[in-house]
């Protein structure tokens, strides 16, 4: 099960590399998508961390 997951992740990287290398616009779109996803995950992580810190710190 884990081996299949790792193989699929490796294969996905190879497929994305082939797609991104086919056309410069595809590479730009993949890069922009990655930046947007990273920003969304970062904001969610920041909000979650803030909520966790607020939960354990004494309030006024």
Secondary structure, DSSP 4 states (H G I P E B T S, - for coil): -HHHHHHHHHHHHHHHHHHHHH-HHHHHHHHHHHHHHHHHHHHHHHHHHHHHHHHHSPP-
